[in-house]
Amino acid sequence: MTTCIPAGSGKLHYRVRDFKGQGCRKASWVSSVTFNGSTHKELSWSAGASKFLQIQRCNFSQYPINENSKSLRAVTVSSLRGDSTKFFDFAVIGSGVAGLRYALEVAKHGSVAVITKAEPHESNTNYAQGGVSAVLCPSDSVESHVQDTIVAGAYLCDEETVRVVCTEGPERIRELIAMGASFDHGEDGNLHLAREGGHSHHRIVHAADMTGREIERALLEAVLKDPNIFMFEHHLAIDLLTCQDGSDTVCLGVDTLNTETQEVIRFISKVTLLASGGAGQIYPTTTNPPVATGDGIAMAHRAQAVISNMEFVQFHPTALADEGLPAKPTKARENAFLITEAVRGDGGILYNLDMERFMPLYDERAELAPRDVVARGIDDQLKKRNEKYVLLDISHKPREKILSHFPNIAAECLKYGLDITRQPIPVVPAAHYMCGGVRAGLQGETNVRGLYVAGEVACTGLHGANRLASNSLLEALVFARRAVQPSIDHMKSSSLDSSASNWWSRPVVPVSLESNVINKILTMTREIRKEVQSIMWKYVGIVRSTTRLEAAEQKICDLEAKWEEYLFQLGWERTMVGLEACEMRNFFCCAKLVVSSALARHESRGLHYTIDFPHLEESKRLPTVIFPCSSVRTSWSSRQLHKQPIC
């Protein structure tokens, strides 16, 4: 077990589990953490992480230095001609709003590689419909936004983080507008501000129901014009390249697989930003795109980063239920089509199939209750009535208003014979957002030196036990910007000998295996993937129990052992990589992190609802923290492909 990071909200207490890959100890309670002989108490989440990281960074640049070597900038330029190793000042993993916004800033100070798994636009950002929340109306206030966020987060949010994000949000919006992002305006010429569930004011800046797409467009346009930013498409991140410097773990880049050429490409960088998004694909029904397989969270965990609050998986209450459409899609969707929160914010009403309004039975805020409440209400209706979807009706609003606010939703439904201006929309909950992730301080820093995080992959303390609607793009923008200056400082204080690229053994593609063997492995991997998704939905869904979570833990571990044994029997080696095998490793890693965290929380709070502990417990209002474990008895999915060298 590594040195502990202070992980509390208020007093320094936290819930912690050792994570050994195959199994976990029961939760234990820690009341203080000692650094250099002194005990720190009553630290906030962000202050605690920042102070710890500051202490760890007093020997900031103990990298191998070769004064006679060429500068990293010079090596960078010479390494772009198809070499298998590339050198950059900054490596950014992910091309959503967090990664692109960060890249544009740090590119003013050095060379930047943006590494993306598919096309640059294929990210959760691109699928975000609702908008970005920010205090931009005179009748609104930062204090009101803070309180709405904390209430939605079931009082598990870190207040300092919340205040930082809500305070800095408006300026981040203005920066986007200055960069060319186009948001909707009202008849008075001011920004049109929508209201969504959990918000006490109209504060959602949006571009119709395609806000994420518009932000991504503006950022990508700027990135592609920047001569210091190099985009690497179809590069799957395999593992972070880390080494050990005394008690510190240091990140020096990432290994990737070019999935079009099947080449392993190594990126050596002074600073790495992980902005790879979430893990919605570990569930069978999700609004996330196919690329959201938890790669960043799993890589960070394997690299000894601290992970937090993984039990809080947000299920969006209203994804389009294809079964309820007049004409069914001819093939299954890769990801569920989201029906934005803004439909309910604009007056949409939820009914069961007998056209009985049900949300007032569950919460006085009815359809405007936070997402966890609405999702549980729908889930309860479906189970009680043995039905597969409910109905969301906005047809009582003027046709012109519906079509102007929700053109994308209207067009998608019309493809299948449903006119939302006249008929209710069939909806069902779907996995949507990971509130947990890699634990970060107020500047996106992690306990791994040289590694920063921003966006859904991070756990900053903003969301607590449940994310407030439209706070995700806001958090990504704020933390991408806050990570810039410490990243620049770290880059300038670091030097790398180009021989560092030889410290780690290289992953290999399975060229030695015959095609029929590869096909068997792919078939088995796809079957196992579906089984894991099914287990997560059935046992680790909206409503949980200890028995079901323990069953999930065992089933997932058994499946993992079965899959690994099958691969290795067919000649697969531990250093081999392929797209689906790497994703499966990350599936297992993230699924176990979610289950392990859920088992540790003996209360119901926010998105985590368990019938065995159905009430809030004030004494348990603490983040869940998973520390890495150095046990050698870990599974293939839970450890890096290479051995970690000494820096």
C-alpha positions in Angstrom: 0.0 0.0 0.0 1.4 3.4 -1.0 1.7 6.6 1.1 -1.8 7.9 1.7 -3.2 11.0 0.1 -5.5 13.0 2.5 -8.9 12.3 1.1 -11.5 13.9 3.3 -14.2 16.5 3.2 -14.0 18.5 6.4 -12.1 16.4 8.9 -9.5 14.0 7.5 -11.5 10.8 7.6 -12.0 8.6 4.5 -13.2 5.3 3.4 -10.4 3.2 1.9 -10.1 -0.2 0.2 -6.9 -1.9 -0.9 -7.5 -3.1 -4.5 -5.7 -6.3 -5.3 -7.2 -7.1 -8.6 -8.6 -10.5 -7.6 -10.2 -9.4 -4.3 -10.4 -6.6 -1.8 -10.2 -6.2 1.9 -13.2 -5.0 3.9 -13.5 -1.2 4.2 -11.4 0.4 7.0 -11.6 3.8 8.5 -8.6 6.1 8.8 -8.7 9.2 11.0 -5.5 10.9 10.1 -2.5 10.7 7.8 1.0 11.5 8.8 3.6 13.3 6.6 7.2 13.7 7.7 6.2 13.1 11.3 3.4 15.7 11.4 -0.3 14.9 11.4 -2.6 17.0 9.2 -6.3 17.2 10.2 -9.3 19.0 9.0 -8.0 19.4 5.5 -10.4 19.8 2.6 -10.3 17.5 -0.4 -8.4 19.9 -2.6 -6.2 21.4 0.1 -5.3 17.9 1.3 -4.4 16.7 -2.2 -2.5 19.9 -3.0 -0.5 19.9 0.2 0.4 16.3 -0.2 1.5 16.7 -3.8 3.4 19.9 -2.9 5.3 17.9 -0.3 6.0 15.1 -2.8 7.3 17.6 -5.4 10.0 19.3 -3.4 12.6 17.3 -5.4 10.7 18.4 -8.5 13.0 17.5 -11.5 15.0 14.5 -10.5 14.8 13.2 -14.1 17.8 11.7 -15.9 19.5 14.8 -17.3 22.0 14.8 -20.2 23.3 18.3 -20.7 24.8 17.4 -24.0 21.6 16.0 -25.4 19.4 18.0 -27.9 16.5 19.8 -26.4 13.2 18.0 -26.3 11.8 20.5 -28.8 14.5 19.6 -31.3 13.9 15.9 -30.8 10.2 16.4 -31.3 10.5 17.9 -34.7 12.8 15.1 -35.9 10.6 12.4 -34.5 7.5 12.9 -36.6 8.5 11.1 -39.7 7.0 7.7 -38.8 9.4 6.7 -36.0 8.0 4.3 -33.4 9.1 6.7 -30.6 8.0 10.4 -30.5 9.1 13.1 -28.1 6.9 15.9 -27.0 6.8 18.5 -24.2 3.1 17.6 -23.5 1.1 14.5 -24.3 -2.7 14.8 -24.1 -4.7 11.6 -24.0 -8.2 12.4 -25.3 -9.7 14.9 -27.7 -12.8 16.0 -25.9 -13.3 19.5 -24.4 -10.8 19.0 -21.6 -8.0 17.7 -23.8 -8.4 20.2 -26.5 -8.8 23.2 -24.3 -5.6 22.3 -22.4 -3.7 21.6 -25.6 -4.5 25.1 -26.9 -3.0 26.7 -23.8 0.1 24.6 -23.3 0.9 24.8 -27.0 2.0 28.4 -26.4 4.9 27.0 -24.4 5.9 23.7 -26.2 5.1 20.9 -28.5 1.9 19.0 -27.9 0.7 15.5 -29.0 -3.1 15.0 -28.8 -3.6 11.2 -28.8 -7.1 10.1 -29.6 -8.6 6.6 -29.9 -10.8 7.2 -32.9 -11.5 10.4 -34.9 -10.8 13.6 -32.9 -14.5 14.4 -32.6 -15.5 11.0 -31.3 -15.7 11.8 -27.6 -18.4 12.2 -24.8 -18.2 15.9 -25.4 -19.6 15.5 -28.9 -22.7 13.7 -27.5 -23.4 16.3 -24.8 -26.7 17.8 -25.6 -27.8 20.0 -22.7 -25.2 22.6 -22.3 -22.8 24.2 -19.9 -23.9 25.7 -16.5 -22.6 29.1 -15.5 -23.8 32.1 -13.6 -24.4 34.6 -16.4 -27.7 36.2 -15.3 -27.9 39.1 -12.9 -30.7 37.4 -10.9 -28.4 34.3 -10.4 -25.4 34.0 -8.1 -22.3 31.9 -7.6 -23.6 31.1 -4.1 -26.8 29.7 -5.6 -24.9 27.6 -8.1 -22.7 26.3 -5.3 -25.6 25.3 -3.2 -27.4 23.6 -6.1 -24.2 21.6 -6.8 -23.8 20.5 -3.2 -27.4 19.5 -2.8 -27.3 17.5 -6.0 -24.1 15.9 -4.8 -25.7 14.7 -1.6 -23.3 16.9 0.5 -20.3 14.8 -0.5 -18.9 17.5 -2.8 -15.7 19.3 -1.8 -16.9 22.9 -1.1 -13.6 24.6 -2.1 -13.6 22.8 -5.4 -17.3 23.7 -6.0 -16.6 27.4 -5.3 -13.6 27.4 -7.6 -15.6 25.9 -10.5 -18.7 28.0 -10.1 -16.7 31.2 -9.7 -14.4 30.5 -12.7 -17.1 29.1 -15.0 -18.4 32.3 -16.5 -15.0 33.3 -17.7 -14.5 29.9 -19.3 -17.7 30.4 -21.2 -16.6 33.8 -22.4 -13.3 32.3 -23.7 -15.3 29.7 -25.7 -17.4 32.5 -27.3 -14.2 34.4 -28.1 -12.9 31.3 -29.8 -15.9 31.1 -32.1 -18.3 28.8 -30.2 -21.9 29.8 -31.1 -24.6 29.6 -28.4 -28.3 30.3 -28.6 -29.5 33.8 -27.9 -32.9 35.1 -27.0 -35.0 37.7 -28.7 -33.3 40.3 -26.4 -29.9 39.5 -27.9 -28.6 38.0 -24.7 -27.6 34.4 -24.3 -30.6 32.1 -23.9 -30.2 30.4 -20.6 -32.1 27.1 -20.0 -32.9 25.5 -16.7 -32.4 21.8 -15.9 -33.2 19.5 -13.1 -31.5 20.4 -9.8 -30.9 24.0 -10.8 -32.7 26.9 -9.0 -32.1 29.3 -11.9 -31.9 29.5 -15.6 -28.1 29.1 -16.2 -27.5 26.6 -18.9 -25.7 28.0 -22.0 -26.6 25.9 -25.0 -26.5 25.5 -28.8 -30.0 24.0 -29.4 -29.6 20.4 -28.2 -26.2 19.9 -29.7 -24.0 22.0 -27.4 -21.1 19.5 -27.0 -20.9 19.2 -30.8 -20.6 23.0 -31.2 -17.9 23.3 -28.5 -16.0 20.4 -30.0 -16.2 22.1 -33.4 -14.8 25.4 -32.2 -12.0 23.8 -30.2 -11.0 21.3 -33.0 -10.9 24.2 -35.5 -8.5 26.1 -33.3 -6.4 23.0 -32.6 -6.0 22.1 -36.3 -4.7 25.6 -37.0 -2.1 25.5 -34.2 1.4 24.6 -35.6 2.5 23.3 -32.2 -0.2 20.7 -31.8 0.0 17.4 -33.5 -3.1 15.2 -33.7 -2.6 11.4 -33.6 -5.9 9.7 -34.6 -6.7 6.0 -34.1 -4.1 5.7 -31.4 -5.3 3.6 -28.5 -3.5 4.4 -25.2 -2.2 1.1 -23.8 -0.3 2.0 -20.5 1.3 5.0 -19.0 5.1 4.9 -18.9 6.0 5.3 -15.3 9.2 4.9 -13.2 10.0 5.0 -9.5 11.9 7.9 -8.1 12.4 7.0 -4.4 8.8 6.9 -3.0 7.4 8.8 -6.0 5.9 7.4 -9.1 6.8 9.5 -12.1 4.9 9.6 -15.5 7.1 10.1 -18.6 4.6 9.3 -21.4 2.4 6.6 -22.8 2.5 3.6 -25.1 -0.1 3.5 -27.8 -1.3 1.2 -30.5 -2.0 2.7 -33.9 -5.2 0.7 -34.7 -5.0 1.3 -38.4 -1.4 0.2 -39.0 -1.2 -2.1 -35.9 2.1 -0.4 -34.9 3.0 0.3 -31.3 4.0 4.0 -31.0 5.7 5.3 -27.8 5.2 8.9 -26.7 7.9 10.3 -24.3 6.7 13.5 -22.7 7.6 15.8 -19.8 4.0 16.2 -18.9 1.0 14.0 -19.6 -2.7 15.1 -19.3 -5.2 12.3 -19.0 -8.5 13.5 -20.5 -9.8 10.2 -21.9 -13.4 10.4 -20.7 -15.5 7.9 -18.8 -16.4 4.2 -18.7 -20.1 4.0 -19.7 -19.5 1.1 -22.0 -19.0 -1.3 -19.0 -22.9 -1.2 -19.0 -24.9 -2.6 -21.9 -27.1 0.5 -22.3 -25.2 3.8 -22.2 -25.3 7.2 -23.8 -21.5 7.1 -24.1 -19.8 6.4 -27.5 -18.0 3.1 -28.2 -14.6 4.6 -27.2 -15.7 5.1 -23.5 -14.3 1.9 -22.1 -12.6 3.4 -19.1 -9.1 3.3 -20.6 -7.8 6.3 -18.7 -9.1 5.3 -15.3 -7.7 1.8 -15.7 -4.3 3.0 -17.0 -4.0 5.4 -14.1 -4.9 2.7 -11.5 -2.2 0.4 -13.0 0.2 3.3 -12.8 -0.3 3.7 -9.0 -2.7 6.7 -9.2 -5.3 7.0 -6.4 -8.9 6.4 -7.6 -11.9 7.8 -5.8 -15.7 7.6 -5.7 -16.2 4.9 -8.4 -19.5 3.7 -6.9 -21.2 6.9 -8.1 -22.2 5.9 -11.7 -24.8 8.3 -13.0 -27.6 6.8 -15.0 -29.3 9.4 -17.2 -33.0 9.0 -16.6 -34.0 9.5 -20.2 -32.4 7.7 -23.1 -34.5 7.0 -26.1 -36.1 3.5 -25.7 -36.0 2.0 -29.2 -38.6 -0.6 -28.2 -41.2 2.1 -27.8 -40.7 3.7 -31.3 -43.4 3.2 -34.0 -40.7 1.9 -36.4 -37.8 0.0 -34.8 -34.2 0.7 -35.8 -32.9 -2.1 -38.1 -29.8 -2.7 -36.0 -28.8 -2.2 -32.4 -27.2 1.2 -31.5 -23.6 1.3 -30.3 -24.7 3.8 -27.7 -28.2 4.9 -26.6 -29.6 8.2 -28.0 -29.8 10.8 -25.2 -32.9 12.7 -24.5 -31.5 15.8 -22.8 -32.4 16.9 -19.3 -33.5 20.2 -20.9 -36.7 18.5 -22.2 -37.8 18.2 -18.6 -36.4 21.6 -17.8 -38.7 23.0 -20.5 -41.8 21.4 -19.0 -41.6 17.8 -20.2 -43.7 15.4 -18.0 -43.0 11.7 -17.3 -45.9 9.2 -17.5 -46.1 5.4 -17.2 -47.8 3.6 -20.1 -51.2 4.2 -18.6 -50.4 7.9 -19.0 -50.3 8.4 -15.2 -47.8 11.0 -14.0 -45.6 9.4 -11.4 -42.7 11.7 -10.4 -44.6 13.7 -7.8 -44.9 10.4 -5.9 -41.2 10.3 -5.5 -40.1 13.9 -5.0 -41.8 17.3 -4.5 -39.6 18.6 -7.3 -41.2 16.0 -9.7 -39.5 16.0 -13.1 -37.1 18.7 -12.0 -35.6 16.5 -9.2 -31.9 15.5 -9.6 -31.1 12.7 -12.0 -30.5 10.0 -9.4 -34.0 10.6 -8.0 -35.7 10.6 -11.4 -33.7 7.5 -12.5 -34.8 5.6 -9.4 -38.4 6.7 -9.9 -38.4 5.4 -13.5 -36.7 2.2 -12.4 -39.3 1.6 -9.7 -42.1 2.2 -12.1 -40.6 -0.3 -14.6 -40.1 -3.0 -12.0 -43.5 -2.6 -10.4 -45.4 -2.5 -13.7 -43.1 -5.0 -15.5 -42.7 -2.5 -18.4 -39.7 -1.7 -20.5 -40.0 2.1 -20.8 -41.9 5.1 -19.7 -43.0 8.2 -21.6 -41.7 11.7 -21.7 -44.2 14.2 -23.1 -43.3 17.7 -24.3 -46.1 17.9 -26.9 -48.2 20.3 -24.8 -45.6 23.1 -25.6 -45.8 25.2 -28.8 -44.5 23.3 -31.8 -42.1 26.0 -32.9 -40.5 26.1 -29.4 -40.0 22.4 -29.4 -38.4 22.3 -32.8 -36.2 25.3 -32.1 -35.0 24.0 -28.8 -34.7 20.2 -29.7 -34.1 19.9 -33.4 -31.7 17.0 -33.1 -34.1 15.0 -30.9 -37.0 15.8 -33.1 -35.2 14.7 -36.2 -34.0 11.4 -34.6 -37.4 10.5 -33.4 -39.0 11.4 -36.7 -36.7 8.9 -38.5 -38.7 6.2 -36.7 -42.2 7.6 -37.2 -42.5 9.6 -33.9 -43.4 13.3 -33.9 -42.4 14.7 -30.5 -44.6 17.8 -31.1 -47.6 15.5 -31.0 -46.5 12.2 -29.3 -44.7 11.3 -26.1 -41.1 10.0 -26.3 -40.4 6.5 -25.0 -37.5 6.7 -22.6 -35.4 4.4 -20.3 -32.4 5.1 -18.0 -28.9 4.5 -19.4 -25.4 4.6 -17.9 -24.3 8.2 -18.6 -21.4 9.6 -16.4 -18.8 8.5 -14.0 -18.7 10.9 -11.0 -15.6 9.0 -9.7 -12.2 8.6 -11.3 -8.6 9.6 -10.9 -8.3 11.7 -7.8 -7.1 15.2 -8.5 -6.2 18.3 -6.6 -7.3 21.9 -7.4 -4.9 22.1 -10.4 -5.7 18.7 -11.9 -2.6 17.2 -10.2 -2.5 13.6 -9.2 -0.2 11.6 -6.8 1.8 10.5 -9.9 4.4 13.2 -10.7 4.0 14.6 -14.2 0.5 13.2 -14.6 -2.5 15.6 -14.7 -6.2 14.8 -15.2 -9.2 16.7 -16.4 -12.8 15.9 -17.5 -14.8 12.8 -16.8 -11.7 10.7 -16.1 -10.9 12.9 -13.1 -12.5 12.9 -9.6 -12.0 16.5 -8.5 -14.6 16.6 -5.7 -17.0 18.7 -7.7 -19.7 16.2 -8.2 -19.8 14.4 -4.9 -22.3 11.6 -4.9 -24.2 12.9 -8.0 -23.4 15.3 -10.8 -25.6 18.3 -11.2 -26.9 18.6 -14.8 -24.6 20.5 -17.2 -21.7 20.7 -14.7 -19.6 18.2 -16.6 -18.5 20.4 -19.5 -18.0 23.2 -17.0 -15.7 21.1 -14.8 -13.7 20.0 -17.9 -13.2 23.6 -19.0 -12.2 24.8 -15.6 -9.8 22.0 -14.7 -8.2 21.9 -18.2 -7.4 25.6 -17.7 -6.2 25.2 -14.1 -3.8 22.4 -15.0 -2.0 24.6 -17.5 0.3 26.7 -15.3 1.6 23.8 -13.1 2.1 21.7 -16.3 4.2 24.5 -17.8 6.2 24.9 -14.6 6.8 21.1 -14.5 7.8 21.0 -18.2 10.3 23.9 -17.8 11.9 22.3 -14.7 12.3 18.9 -16.4 14.8 17.5 -18.8 14.8 14.1 -20.5 17.6 12.1 -22.0 16.3 10.6 -25.3 17.5 7.2 -24.1 14.6 7.2 -21.6 12.5 5.6 -24.3 14.5 2.4 -23.8 13.7 2.0 -20.1 10.5 0.0 -20.7 10.1 -3.2 -22.8 7.8 -2.6 -25.7 4.3 -4.1 -26.1 4.0 -6.3 -29.3 1.2 -7.0 -31.7 0.4 -10.7 -32.0 1.9 -11.3 -35.5 3.1 -14.7 -34.4 -0.4 -16.0 -33.9 -2.3 -17.5 -36.8 -5.5 -15.8 -38.0 -7.8 -18.6 -36.8 -6.3 -18.2 -33.3 -6.9 -14.4 -33.4 -10.5 -15.0 -34.5 -11.1 -17.4 -31.6 -9.6 -14.8 -29.2 -11.8 -12.0 -30.7 -15.0 -14.2 -30.5 -14.3 -15.1 -26.9 -13.4 -11.5 -25.9 -16.7 -10.2 -27.4 -18.7 -12.8 -25.5 -16.9 -12.0 -22.2 -17.5 -8.3 -22.8 -21.2 -8.8 -23.1 -21.3 -11.0 -20.0 -19.5 -8.3 -18.0 -21.9 -5.6 -19.2 -24.9 -7.9 -18.3 -23.5 -8.4 -14.8 -22.9 -4.7 -14.3 -26.5 -3.9 -15.3 -28.1 -6.7 -13.3 -26.1 -6.5 -10.1 -24.4 -3.0 -10.1 -27.2 -0.9 -11.5 -29.5 1.8 -10.2 -30.6 -0.1 -7.1 -28.1 -2.4 -5.4 -27.7 -4.8 -2.5 -24.7 -6.3 -0.7 -25.5 -9.8 -1.8 -25.8 -8.8 -5.5 -22.6 -6.7 -5.3 -20.7 -9.6 -3.8 -22.1 -11.9 -6.5 -21.0 -9.4 -9.1 -17.5 -9.2 -7.6 -17.1 -13.0 -7.8 -18.6 -13.4 -11.2 -16.4 -10.7 -12.7 -13.3 -12.2 -11.1 -14.2 -15.6 -12.5 -14.8 -14.2 -16.0 -11.5 -12.4 -15.9 -9.6 -15.6 -14.9 -11.5 -17.6 -17.6 -10.7 -15.0 -20.3 -7.0 -14.7 -19.3 -6.5 -18.5 -19.2 -8.2 -18.9 -22.6 -5.9 -16.2 -24.2 -2.7 -17.6 -22.7 -3.6 -21.2 -23.6 -3.9 -20.1 -27.2 -0.4 -18.5 -27.2 -1.3 -14.9 -26.3 1.6 -13.4 -24.2 1.4 -10.8 -21.5 3.1 -8.2 -23.6 0.8 -8.6 -26.5 -1.7 -5.9 -27.4 -4.8 -5.5 -29.6 -7.7 -3.1 -29.5 -10.3 -5.4 -28.1 -7.9 -7.2 -25.7 -6.7 -3.8 -24.3 -10.3 -2.6 -23.9 -11.2 -5.8 -22.2 -8.4 -5.3 -19.7 -9.8 -1.9 -19.0 -13.3 -3.2 -18.7 -12.3 -5.6 -16.0 -10.3 -3.1 -14.2 -13.0 -0.4 -14.1 -15.8 -2.9 -13.3 -13.9 -4.2 -10.3 -13.2 -0.6 -9.1 -16.9 0.2 -9.3 -18.0 -2.9 -7.4 -15.2 -2.6 -4.8 -16.2 1.0 -4.1 -19.9 0.2 -3.9 -19.2 -2.6 -1.4 -17.3 -0.2 0.8 -20.2 2.3 1.1 -22.6 1.2 3.8 -25.2 3.8 3.2 -27.3 5.2 0.4 -26.1 8.5 -0.9 -26.7 10.1 -4.3 -26.2 7.7 -7.1 -25.4 4.8 -4.8 -28.6 3.3 -3.5 -28.5 0.0 -1.7 -31.5 -1.7 -0.1 -29.3 -3.0 2.8 -28.4 0.5 3.9 -31.3 2.6 2.5 -30.6 5.8 4.5 -28.0 8.6 4.6 -25.4 8.3 7.4 -23.7 11.5 8.4 -20.8 9.6 9.8 -20.2 8.0 6.4 -20.3 11.3 4.5 -16.8 10.6 3.2 -15.2 10.0 -0.2 -14.3 6.4 -1.1 -10.6 6.1 -1.9 -8.8 3.1 -3.5 -5.1 3.0 -3.1 -2.9 0.9 -5.5 -1.6 -2.3 -4.1 1.8 -3.7 -4.9 0.7 -7.3 -4.4 2.2 -9.6 -7.0 -1.0 -11.6 -7.0 -2.8 -9.2 -9.3 -4.5 -10.1 -12.6 -3.2 -9.2 -16.0 -5.8 -6.4 -16.3 -4.7 -4.8 -13.0 -1.0 -4.3 -13.8 1.1 -2.6 -16.4 2.4 -4.7 -19.3 6.0 -3.5 -18.5 8.1 -3.6 -15.4 8.4 -0.3 -13.7 12.1 0.9 -13.8 13.9 3.1 -11.4 14.2 6.7 -12.6 
